């Protein structure tokens, strides 16, 4: 009986230690991942409004996170859904107001259209179904930024419910807005700027 009581106490102690570690890890993870800036809070609020099963991801086409000031930053957008036949995206870039609604939010306070160099020849729409295979709108113009560290996310009103409200996409954007992940980018001074700051002096 004594041995049984000792074993039970040992099991209870181990269980308490495991629970304590699990709770501490969860609290630590929550602390590390919670929004820290007003921009990150704004992003978290935007993502919370995303419809269920829909995913919007932005990434650089070359996989880099560091660029020079005189380089364009090629950002691609991927729309997908883990549940088929729930959402469609307007793929008529250059012809549709909803397809032109992609907007970059930048941590320096700027908001820029993703395809700022392309106008809209109104009006048309072309809805494509979203599933695990992402739909990626055509890339038009790279993003350019001055030196600094940035966080960037995208919002869009080009995604519609599968079953009906896409009929008016040529006339108005989607009734709901979707938001992407945050992309962190560092922009370094360009070669010309470095020469201005640190001119090369030639001595005879």
PEURWO-V795141 format. One record per run of one state. SS is the DSSP state (hx for helix, st for strand, lp for the rest). FROM is the first residue (numbers start at 1). TO is the last residue. Records with the same first field share a line. If there is no record, write none. Layout:
SS=FROM-TO + FROM-TO
//
This chain:
lp=1-1 + 34-37 + 49-53 + 61-65 + 69-72 + 74-74 + 82-86 + 91-98 + 102-102 + 107-110 + 114-126 + 130-134 + 136-142 + 144-147 + 157-158 + 162-164 + 169-177 + 180-182 + 189-190 + 198-204
hx=2-33 + 38-48 + 99-101 + 165-168 + 191-197
st=54-60 + 66-68 + 73-73 + 75-81 + 87-90 + 103-106 + 111-113 + 127-129 + 135-135 + 143-143 + 148-156 + 159-161 + 178-179 + 183-188
//
